[in-house]
C-alpha cells in the first residue's frame, strides 16, 4: 500500500447567476460597469470569456471557513516594519507561527527581513488551481439597475455576472504539516519561535547549519490540521457581492484521495455538453488504474443528488474501488478512516 504523503482532490461549485470575484470597473463604454474576473480561452476557433475565481480569493474563503468550522484562532494579516504603526508600510505578514496557528501550518507565510534581520518563509503545503467555468456551460450577463435619489434623476449602474459551474483542483502536502526546515537563508521558523517552543520541538541536523524541526506530536497535529482543512472544504463559504448575487459555494462535487506522490491528478473531470454537468467517468477509471500504485486510499467521490447529469452511470461504474456519497459524507468518512488519532 502506498504511503499517505499527500491529499489530492477536486471540487465543482454551482455558480449560476453569480458574481464571486470582482475585477473592478470596465473600460471605455463599460467604465460604469462592475465586472467579474474573466480570461480568454480559444473554443471552436474563437476566443471566449471564461469566468473564474482567483486562487488567492477562494483560498481566503477556505482559510476563513476552516478557522470558523474548527474554532481556530485566525493568523491575522497585518502591517509590519517601519511605518506599520501609522499604516504606511508596504510590508505585511501573518503571525508566522505554525505551531499555534493551523492556518500558518497549512497555507504558509513570508516575511522579508530588513538588513541584518531574519527572513522567514514557508511555502504553502496547500496548492490549488483557480476555479474556472467549465466549457459549454458559461454565459455572461448584465444586470442593469438604478440608484433612486431623493431629488433628481435616478443614477444608472450595472454589474456583469455569470452563470457557470466552477471547477478547481488542489493538493495538500500532508507530510509537511508539523515539520519545518531552516535551510540557511530559507528559514521556516524564527529563532524567537524556536526558543519559545523548544519543549515542543525535536531538532534534527540536516548538515552544516541546516536543521529540521518537528513537533513532538507531529502525527496528531498533522491529522488535526488536515482534517480541519477538509472540513473547511466541505462547508466552503465566501464570495463577493453575496447581497446582490447570493451563491452557495460549498462544493456540489468533491473528490478526495490520499496519495504517495504530489500529482494533482483530478483536473478537467467535467463535461458541459448537457443541461447539467457530466462527470467524465471513463477518465476517473483511467486515473484510478494509472495511479493505483500511488493511491494510499480509495478515491472518495462526493456529489449532491440530482446535480450531475450522469448520476446513474456513476453509481453503476464507480461502485468498486470508489467511496460514494454526499460531499460532507465522504469528507467525514475520509477523516474518520485516515485522519483520526488513536
C-alpha atoms as one frame of an Amber mdcrd trajectory, in Angstrom:
protein
   0.000   0.000   0.000   1.293   3.456  -0.917   2.131   5.877   1.878  -0.211
   8.780   2.547   2.025  11.780   1.856  -0.488  13.988   0.051  -4.214  14.540
  -0.168  -5.283  15.442  -3.700  -8.708  16.337  -4.958 -11.074  18.479  -6.971
 -14.246  20.460  -6.452 -17.107  21.752  -8.553 -19.201  24.744  -7.452 -22.636
  25.718  -8.766 -22.142  29.355  -9.764 -25.328  30.029 -11.704 -26.262  33.729
 -11.578 -23.197  34.635  -9.505 -20.521  37.287  -9.057 -17.903  35.725  -6.803
 -14.681  37.583  -7.589 -14.574  41.118  -8.949 -12.116  42.681 -11.389 -13.119
  46.308 -10.766 -14.731  48.592 -13.339 -14.855  48.059 -17.066 -13.169  50.360
 -19.575 -14.361  52.767 -22.272 -18.134  52.421 -22.614 -18.217  49.961 -19.697
 -16.410  52.209 -17.219 -19.532  52.432 -15.013 -19.989  48.674 -15.003 -18.624
  46.369 -12.298 -17.129  43.284 -13.929 -16.068  39.848 -12.653 -12.745  38.183
 -13.327 -12.524  36.501 -16.739  -9.826  35.273 -19.092  -9.799  34.376 -22.778
  -9.842  30.781 -23.994  -9.998  29.565 -27.581 -13.075  27.398 -28.158 -14.124
  26.177 -31.625 -11.616  28.551 -33.216 -12.926  31.647 -31.438 -11.965  33.343
 -28.190 -14.433  33.069 -25.339 -14.599  34.869 -21.990 -14.147  32.357 -19.177
 -15.327  33.432 -15.702 -13.025  32.425 -12.884 -12.231  32.905  -9.211  -8.572
  33.539  -8.430  -6.629  31.079  -6.318  -5.954  33.825  -3.787  -9.663  34.579
  -3.462 -11.031  31.097  -2.892  -8.080  30.182  -0.661  -9.166  33.092   1.544
 -12.681  31.641   1.625 -11.138  28.336   2.681  -8.907  29.889   5.345 -11.855
  31.727   6.870 -14.196  28.732   6.707 -11.625  26.362   8.228 -10.947  28.811
  11.062 -14.669  29.160  11.761 -15.562  25.465  11.471 -12.727  24.373  13.766
 -12.726  27.326  16.188  -9.130  28.090  15.208  -7.594  31.440  16.055  -7.016
  33.281  12.751  -3.461  34.204  11.818  -4.277  37.838  11.155  -2.646  39.678
   8.267  -1.137  42.938   9.490   1.336  45.678   8.583   4.901  45.169   9.818
   8.195  47.078   9.768   8.860  50.806   9.633   5.679  52.828   9.402   3.409
  49.972  10.497   2.230  51.957  13.490   0.939  54.587  11.040  -0.375  52.105
   8.499   2.018  53.381   5.839   4.263  50.333   5.440   4.264  48.222   2.277
   5.190  45.070   4.234   2.621  42.667   5.631   2.683  39.263   7.325   0.583
  36.845   9.306   1.578  35.568  12.769   4.392  33.475  11.169   3.605  30.857
  13.807   2.602  27.396  12.510   2.901  25.886  15.989  -0.036  27.794  17.455
  -1.916  28.790  14.283  -3.070  25.926  11.999  -3.693  28.472   9.230   0.065
  29.201   9.068   0.894  25.488   9.088  -1.454  24.818   6.157  -1.100  27.936
   3.995   2.428  29.134   4.708   3.735  32.686   5.101   6.563  35.026   4.208
   8.402  37.895   5.862  11.297  39.594   4.116  13.694  40.754   6.809  15.397
  44.136   6.708  19.190  44.261   6.543  20.578  42.138   9.376  17.163  40.600
  10.178  15.886  37.069   9.563  13.770  36.374   6.508  11.028  33.845   7.302
   9.323  31.850   4.559   7.159  28.742   4.474   5.802  27.767   1.083   2.175
  26.715   1.311   1.609  22.973   1.802  -1.840  23.554   0.259  -1.555  24.039
  -3.508  -4.551  24.964  -5.633  -5.685  25.982  -9.100  -8.046  28.813  -9.909
 -11.765  27.974 -10.107 -12.809  28.267 -13.751 -16.055  27.829 -15.627 -16.339
  24.508 -17.434 -16.637  24.516 -21.229 -20.050  24.884 -22.877 -21.625  25.924
 -19.563 -20.588  29.550 -19.100 -22.504  32.669 -20.021 -22.016  36.303 -19.044
 -24.997  38.562 -18.376 -25.586  42.187 -17.379 -27.751  43.403 -14.511 -28.949
  46.965 -15.166 -30.028  48.911 -12.078 -30.637  52.411 -10.768 -29.948  54.335
  -7.589 -33.085  56.375  -6.845 -32.189  59.709  -5.309 -34.480  61.774  -3.096
 -34.202  64.530  -5.679 -33.115  64.419  -9.294 -32.932  61.658 -11.885 -32.072
  58.075 -10.893 -28.419  57.173 -11.476 -27.839  54.084 -13.608 -25.238  51.446
 -12.816 -24.710  47.891 -13.940 -22.949  44.681 -12.963 -21.772  41.911 -15.227
 -22.383  38.462 -13.708 -22.159  34.882 -14.914 -23.865  31.523 -14.964 -21.440
  28.640 -14.889 -20.076  25.746 -12.869 -16.621  26.435 -11.449 -14.108  23.611
 -11.209 -10.749  23.540  -9.481  -8.198  21.086  -8.142  -5.801  21.015  -5.207
  -3.104  19.078  -3.390  -2.242  19.184   0.302   1.332  18.171   1.152   0.173
  16.297   4.219   3.674  15.076   5.115   4.898  18.654   5.664   2.413  19.551
   8.384   4.163  19.922  11.728   7.594  19.782  10.042   9.729  22.903   9.495
  13.094  23.249   7.763  15.593  26.008   8.445  17.943  25.909   5.483  20.313
  28.821   5.583  18.519  31.808   4.079  15.288  29.805   3.890  14.004  29.797
   7.469  10.571  28.374   8.205  10.753  29.072  11.946  12.157  32.228  13.507
  14.828  31.977  16.188  12.452  33.539  18.720   9.743  30.985  17.955  12.197
  28.098  18.333  13.312  29.424  21.725   9.726  29.929  22.859   8.643  26.409
  21.889  11.810  24.378  22.489   9.866  21.926  24.656   7.505  21.120  21.730
  10.130  20.541  19.033  12.569  17.821  18.015  15.603  19.148  16.157  17.392
  17.065  13.531  20.586  18.188  11.815  20.456  18.218   8.014  24.171  19.005
   7.750  26.059  22.207   8.421  23.759  24.907   9.763  20.696  23.259   8.241
  18.138  21.923  10.710  14.707  20.302  10.649  12.259  20.957  13.480   9.365
  18.561  14.000   6.618  18.841  16.560   6.770  16.111  19.176   3.078  15.493
  18.496   3.540  15.886  14.738   1.303  12.947  13.758  -1.583  14.151  15.905
  -1.084  17.759  14.780  -0.907  16.696  11.128  -4.182  14.811  11.337  -5.997
  17.575  13.195  -4.909  20.287  10.765  -5.531  18.210   7.636  -8.961  17.158
   8.907  -9.789  20.768   9.703  -8.836  21.849   6.187 -11.033  19.167   4.597
 -13.917  20.190   6.830 -13.418  23.747   5.588 -13.569  22.488   2.001 -16.791
  20.559   2.566 -18.526  23.574   4.109 -16.796  26.221   1.970 -18.421  29.662
   2.012 -17.494  33.129   0.818 -17.539  35.201  -2.351 -18.090  38.778  -3.440
 -21.448  40.547  -3.940 -23.371  37.994  -1.898 -26.058  40.569  -1.061 -26.948
  41.043  -4.735 -25.844  37.716  -6.247 -26.062  35.274  -3.356 -24.482  31.886
  -4.059 -23.797  28.695  -2.140 -20.147  27.968  -2.878 -19.954  24.739  -0.888
 -18.862  22.048  -3.369 -21.600  20.190  -5.206 -18.906  17.690  -6.182 -15.840
  16.970  -4.043 -13.127  14.447  -4.884 -10.541  13.334  -2.296  -7.752  10.766
  -2.367  -4.667  10.087  -0.304  -1.576   9.725  -2.461   2.086   8.917  -2.097
   3.027  11.355  -4.868   2.095  15.018  -5.164   0.383  14.738  -8.551  -2.791
  16.888  -8.667  -4.404  14.372 -10.996  -8.060  15.281 -10.565  -8.358  18.057
 -13.137 -10.622  18.594 -16.150 -13.023  15.985 -14.809 -16.241  17.593 -16.008
 -18.022  17.826 -19.343 -20.527  20.559 -20.151 -22.439  19.171 -23.120 -25.768
  18.594 -21.369 -28.219  20.538 -19.255 -26.230  19.666 -16.130 -22.527  18.930
 -15.609 -21.324  15.445 -16.514 -18.554  13.676 -14.627 -16.104  12.017 -17.016
 -16.452   8.503 -15.614 -14.017   6.949 -18.083 -11.354   9.441 -17.057 -11.944
   8.630 -13.367 -11.497   4.929 -14.094  -8.355   5.647 -16.087  -6.877   7.716
 -13.241  -7.670   5.012 -10.706  -5.874   2.454 -12.874  -2.876   4.581 -13.851
  -2.206   5.740 -10.281  -3.162   2.590  -8.383   0.437   2.221  -7.133   0.416
   5.825  -5.921  -3.014   5.852  -4.280  -2.851   5.440  -0.497  -6.648   5.419
  -0.165  -9.642   4.722  -2.388 -10.933   7.678  -4.375 -13.696   9.391  -2.415
 -16.330  10.959  -4.666 -18.967  13.158  -3.058 -21.795  14.679  -5.090 -25.173
  16.228  -4.443 -28.081  14.092  -5.624 -29.570  15.339  -8.854 -26.696  17.692
  -9.620 -24.730  15.588 -12.118 -26.458  14.540 -15.316 -24.888  11.068 -15.410
 -25.557  10.122 -11.789 -26.898   6.675 -12.776 -23.715   5.907 -14.742 -21.579
   6.989 -11.776 -23.432   4.703  -9.381 -23.093   1.782 -11.782 -19.475   2.152
 -12.956 -17.772   3.607  -9.877 -19.200   1.317  -7.222 -15.972  -0.733  -6.956
 -12.790   0.926  -5.683 -14.525   4.240  -5.009 -16.306   5.620  -1.972 -19.511
   7.412  -2.975 -21.779   9.728  -1.012 -22.527  13.409  -0.488 -19.589  15.858
  -0.282 -19.943  16.172   3.501 -20.456  12.438   3.958 -17.327  11.368   2.054
 -15.281  14.059   3.805 -16.344  12.749   7.202 -15.576   9.180   6.122 -12.126
  10.143   4.872 -11.353  11.962   8.131 -12.670   9.112  10.267 -10.648   6.447
   8.468  -7.380   8.237   7.714  -7.094  11.357   9.885  -8.388  10.266  13.279
  -5.852   9.988  16.081  -5.813   6.918  18.286
